[in-house]
Amino acid sequence: MEKKLYSISAIYHTPNDIVHAAAAVKDAGYKKFDVHTPYPVHGLDDAMGLKETKLGFVTLAAGILGAVGMISFASWVAVVDYPQVIGGKPYWSWPAFVPVTYEIAVLLAVLGTVGGMIAFFFKFPNTSHPLHDTPYMKKVSADKFGVTIQVEDPNFDEKKVRELLISTGGEVEAIYYSDEFLNFKPNTFDPKFILLLVGIALATSAGGYLYWNKLLYLPPFDWMVEQPRFDVQSQTEYFEDGHTMRLPVAGTVARGFLPYPYKLGDKADSVGKYLVNPLLPTKATLDLGKKKFLTFCSPCHGNFGNGDSRLRGQFPNPPTLHSDKVRTWPDGAIFHTMTVGQNVMPSYQYQISREERWAIVNYIRTLQRAYNAKESDLQ
């Protein structure tokens, strides 16, 4: 059976020989040729007259797609689907999106590059090639250098190609198409191949489940599960009262700290008259108060203190801060409520410092005055 010719190739023994041969093939006007070396040879690209690869455009497009897709998704979540004020920052806070956008852009660029190489350059799913398993390829992947000119080249003439390669000092040999390549038919959707993919997916899922949910709970991997610690609200025989959660030693005060003298249960009206706001309502104080109010208070009280919670019914809405009761309260009463809590509102003395709580009081007063402005305020 007559074989179909793929190319005429030549083997060379030194890097200089292959550079000169590549330049000679290019100068002869051939376009459909390739060079193979066991390691990168400097100057070979110029000798072959290679243009820049188009693969970079695939990488760029995939990276831009990943970046735009990720920042769009993050923006939709932060602004539309689940808006939350975090640390006093606006809903659309782009610095928070930068790390994940960068990572997804790099990930999509890599996957797009590999996918592009496989799909467009390697013509997946065809994994065969006429050069595979030939004596020529075995030599150039070890310690020889080779050039091959394909029959598809418009200027191909077997006699002239052989004479050219011999003149450059090459050991010429012919390469033919294999039966596997000629008889190849795409079988991506072959039932056996689909079943193989399904089997791999099931095996991977089962292995992951057993590893993460079973193996890691067995000795010696269970050290994160079986810890020498007390769980919250659990009992212990170590202490006489049986409580694992311990209170500070009675009568002790941290150095440099003056404890708050009032506690939950003390009426805000009674306590407030003994507490005086030490901060003046300067611009810096109001800016600090606004930042902390939007961070800690606005989820329940609303951005302007109207009691219009953003928690969508997940927590009872508090009363407005613009009622006559709250407007006539002394500053200390509001401070006391933030410090010890009231009804379902928890204490914020551990989340917000004393200075920040007084700044919030000043900002609440600003909101109240804005909502109940006098004619003199508008002049």
Buried (B, 14 or more C-beta within 10 A) or exposed (E): EEEEBBBBBBBBBEBEBBBBBBBBBBEEEBBBBBBBBEEEBEEBBEBBEEEEEEBEEBBEBBBBBBBBBBBEBBBEEBEEEEEEBEEBBEEEBEEBBEEEBBEBBBBBBBEBBEBBEEEEEEEEBEEBBBBEEBEBBEBBEEEBBBBBBBBEBEEBEEEBBBEBBEEBBBBBBBBBBBEBBEEBEEEEEEEEEEEEEEEEEEEEEEEEEEEEEEEEEEEEEEEEEEEEEBEEEEEEEEEEEEBBEEEEEEEEEEEEEEEBEBEEEEEBBEBBEEBEBEBEBEEEBBEBBBBBBBBBBBBBBBBBBBBBBBEEEEEEBBEBBBEEEBBEBBBBBBBBBBBBBEEEBEBBBEEBEBBBBBBBBBBBBBBBEEBEEEEEEEE
